[in-house]
């Protein structure tokens, strides 16, 4: 169905005196003047992203200067080979196609092999596009490394979550379930899923048993704690989706952007000026000394 608003429909009625045509309304809906009401696409929200491809290694823990324990996920990030540079003039949008983790030619089908051989590159297991507005210095065949991020950066990590198989409502939707006493006859079942007379159907979005996991998942605002540029390793605070050795897309956090550009290996790591932690100083209350009591004067002895 075409997405139309009130003003678009009124314009169509005024010009054609009939039902609005799909082609005419589509042109109006896609015009620049009508972008305010239209829901932005995902590629428009992340048009100026910097991102890399990687693989999940596992989880461990590190300690900061104050001795606090930080759970981190270690990822292998890069090197990512630029396979293709897409421009607005030729492709309608700007992006770079990255490849990660080389594979044998015998494990590649002919269509994919032709794509790589045309550019004189080795076949890659994991190929994804990163949309970006800045194409300065990006050429086919160059490699991008983990130094595109810095310690203290916030990133979003995208992966395929671990599949749990077919699960019930208690595990999948955190239902409480019925009473566990004798004769309850309820247990862990879903219960009623709708009325009989009205609306005589199951409402869309009803939480029911079904496939759990094994879907694209994004974890946002993970802080970069350590980067090992020589071994292509990065440690981030928290967990990332997917199993060990699962492929990931690592991009700058969409909610915590900062001015940046693409960096290459010879430029080294970028050092961010991190704000110093203010250590709260305990306020010591001054305890005033209690006034000394004057010794009571000796009373004269009573005469009998």
C-alpha positions in Angstrom: 0.0 0.0 0.0 1.1 3.5 -0.8 1.7 5.7 2.3 -0.3 8.9 1.8 -1.1 11.8 4.2 -4.0 14.1 4.3 -2.5 16.9 2.2 -1.3 14.5 -0.5 -4.8 13.0 -0.9 -6.4 16.4 -1.1 -3.9 17.5 -3.8 -4.7 14.3 -5.8 -8.4 14.9 -5.5 -8.1 18.6 -6.6 -6.0 17.8 -9.7 -7.8 14.7 -11.0 -11.4 14.9 -9.6 -11.2 11.2 -9.0 -9.5 8.6 -6.9 -5.8 9.5 -6.4 -3.6 7.6 -8.8 -0.8 5.6 -7.4 1.8 7.0 -9.7 0.9 10.7 -9.1 0.7 10.2 -5.3 3.9 8.3 -5.2 5.7 11.2 -6.9 4.3 13.7 -4.4 5.1 11.4 -1.4 8.7 11.0 -2.6 9.3 14.7 -3.3 11.8 16.5 -1.1 9.0 18.8 0.3 7.1 15.9 1.7 10.0 14.3 3.6 8.9 15.6 7.0 6.0 13.2 7.4 7.6 10.3 5.8 9.3 7.7 8.1 13.1 7.8 7.4 14.7 4.6 6.0 17.4 2.8 8.0 20.1 3.8 5.5 19.1 7.5 5.9 19.6 7.3 9.7 23.1 5.7 9.4 24.3 7.7 6.3 27.5 9.0 7.9 28.6 5.9 9.7 32.1 4.5 10.1 32.0 0.7 10.5 34.1 -2.5 10.3 33.5 -6.2 10.2 34.7 -8.6 12.8 34.3 -11.9 14.7 33.4 -12.7 18.3 36.2 -14.3 20.2 34.8 -14.6 23.7 34.3 -12.9 27.1 36.7 -12.2 29.9 37.3 -9.5 32.5 39.8 -6.7 33.0 40.4 -4.3 35.9 40.7 -0.5 35.7 43.0 1.8 37.6 40.7 1.8 40.6 40.6 -2.0 40.8 37.0 -2.2 39.5 36.2 -5.4 37.6 34.9 -4.8 34.0 33.3 -7.7 32.0 34.4 -7.3 28.4 33.9 -9.1 25.1 37.0 -9.6 22.9 36.4 -9.3 19.1 38.7 -9.7 16.2 38.1 -6.5 14.2 39.6 -6.4 10.7 41.6 -6.2 8.5 38.7 -5.4 6.2 39.4 -5.2 2.5 37.6 -2.6 0.4 35.9 -4.6 -2.4 33.8 -1.8 -4.0 33.2 1.9 -3.6 29.7 2.9 -4.5 28.9 6.6 -5.4 25.7 8.5 -5.9 26.5 9.2 -9.6 26.6 5.5 -10.5 24.7 3.7 -7.8 22.4 6.2 -6.3 23.9 6.1 -2.9 27.4 6.2 -1.2 28.8 3.2 0.5 31.8 0.9 0.7 31.7 -2.8 0.4 34.0 -4.6 2.9 35.2 -8.1 3.0 36.5 -10.0 6.0 38.0 -13.5 6.6 39.5 -14.9 3.4 38.4 -18.3 2.1 39.5 -20.8 -0.6 38.4 -20.3 -4.2 37.1 -23.9 -4.2 34.5 -22.9 -1.5 33.3 -19.9 -3.7 30.6 -20.1 -6.3 31.2 -18.7 -9.8 29.2 -15.5 -9.4 31.0 -14.5 -6.2 34.4 -15.6 -7.6 33.9 -13.3 -10.6 33.1 -10.4 -8.4 36.4 -10.9 -6.5 38.6 -11.7 -9.6 37.3 -8.6 -11.4 39.1 -6.5 -8.8 42.0 -8.9 -8.3 41.2 -9.7 -4.7 40.9 -12.9 -2.7 37.4 -14.3 -1.9 36.0 -13.4 1.5 33.6 -15.2 3.8 31.8 -12.2 5.2 30.9 -9.3 2.9 28.8 -6.3 3.9 28.2 -2.7 2.9 28.8 0.3 5.2 27.0 3.5 4.1 29.1 6.6 4.5 29.2 10.2 3.2 33.0 10.5 3.5 34.8 8.6 0.7 38.1 10.5 1.0 41.1 8.1 0.5 38.9 5.0 0.1 40.0 2.9 -2.8 39.4 -0.7 -3.9 42.0 -3.0 -2.4 42.9 -0.9 0.6 42.6 -2.3 4.1 40.8 -0.8 7.1 41.8 -1.8 10.7 40.7 -1.4 14.3 42.3 2.1 14.6 39.2 3.6 13.1 37.9 3.4 16.7 39.6 4.6 19.8 39.6 3.7 23.5 36.6 5.5 25.0 34.5 5.4 21.9 30.9 4.1 22.0 29.9 1.6 19.3 26.9 -0.5 18.1 27.5 -4.2 17.4 25.2 -6.1 15.1 25.1 -9.9 14.9 22.9 -13.0 14.7 21.7 -14.0 18.1 22.1 -17.5 19.4 19.3 -19.8 18.3 17.2 -21.3 21.1 14.9 -23.4 19.0 11.1 -23.7 19.5 10.3 -22.4 23.0 7.2 -21.9 25.1 5.8 -18.6 26.4 7.5 -18.9 29.8 11.0 -18.9 28.3 10.3 -16.9 25.2 8.1 -14.1 26.7 8.7 -14.5 30.4 5.2 -15.5 31.3 4.7 -16.4 34.9 2.7 -19.6 34.3 -0.1 -21.0 36.5 -0.1 -22.4 40.0 2.1 -25.4 40.6 -0.2 -27.0 43.2 -1.9 -30.4 42.8 -4.9 -30.2 40.5 -4.0 -26.8 39.0 -4.3 -28.1 35.4 -2.6 -24.9 34.1 1.2 -25.3 34.3 3.3 -23.5 31.6 0.7 -23.1 28.9 -0.1 -19.9 27.1 -3.8 -19.6 28.1 -6.5 -17.8 26.1 -5.4 -16.2 22.8 -8.6 -14.3 21.9 -12.4 -14.1 22.2 -14.8 -16.3 20.3 -17.6 -14.0 19.0 -15.6 -10.8 18.5 -13.2 -10.3 16.8 -13.3 -14.1 16.1 -9.6 -14.1 15.2 -6.2 -14.0 16.8 -5.0 -10.4 17.1 -1.7 -9.6 15.4 1.3 -9.6 17.7 -0.1 -12.2 20.1 2.7 -13.6 22.2 2.7 -17.3 21.6 5.2 -20.2 21.5 7.6 -20.2 18.5 11.2 -19.8 17.2 13.4 -18.0 19.7 16.7 -16.4 18.8 18.6 -16.8 15.5 17.7 -13.3 14.4 19.6 -10.0 13.6 20.2 -8.2 16.9 21.8 -4.8 17.7 23.4 -4.0 21.0 23.9 -0.2 21.4 26.4 2.0 23.2 29.1 -0.4 24.1 32.3 1.3 25.4 35.6 0.4 23.8 38.0 -0.5 26.7 41.1 -1.8 24.9 42.5 -2.1 21.3 45.4 -4.3 20.2 46.2 -3.1 16.7 48.9 -5.6 16.1 46.7 -8.6 16.7 43.5 -6.9 15.4 41.7 -7.3 18.8 39.2 -5.0 20.5 37.6 -5.4 24.0 34.3 -3.7 24.7 32.4 -3.3 27.9 29.5 -5.8 27.9 28.1 -8.6 25.8 27.6 -8.7 22.0 25.1 -10.9 20.2 25.9 -14.3 18.7 28.0 -17.3 19.5 31.8 -17.5 19.6 33.3 -17.2 16.0 30.1 -15.5 14.9 30.5 -12.6 12.4 29.7 -9.0 13.6 29.2 -5.5 12.1 30.9 -2.9 14.3 29.9 0.7 13.7 30.0 3.9 15.6 27.1 4.4 18.0 24.2 6.2 16.3 23.2 7.8 19.6 26.7 9.0 20.5 28.4 10.3 17.4 31.5 12.5 17.2 33.4 14.1 14.3 35.6 11.5 12.7 37.1 10.3 9.4 38.4 7.0 8.0 41.9 6.1 9.3 44.5 3.8 7.8 47.1 1.6 9.5 50.0 4.0 9.1 48.1 6.7 11.0 48.1 4.6 14.2 45.6 4.7 17.1 43.7 7.8 18.0 43.8 9.0 21.6 40.7 10.6 23.0 40.8 13.1 25.8 38.7 11.3 28.3 37.2 13.3 31.2 38.8 12.6 34.5 36.7 10.9 37.1 35.8 13.0 40.0 36.5 11.1 43.2 33.9 12.1 45.8 35.5 13.5 48.9 33.9 12.4 52.1 32.8 15.4 54.2 34.0 15.2 57.7 31.6 16.7 60.2 33.2 18.8 62.8 32.2 17.6 66.2 32.1 20.4 68.8 33.4 19.5 72.2 30.8 19.5 74.8 31.3 22.4 77.4 32.9 21.2 80.6 30.6 21.2 83.6 31.8 23.2 86.6 32.3 21.1 89.6 29.5 21.5 92.1 30.3 23.6 95.2 30.7 21.6 98.4 27.6 22.0 100.6 28.0 22.6 104.3 27.1 19.6 106.5 23.7 19.8 108.2 23.7 20.1 112.0 21.9 17.4 113.8 
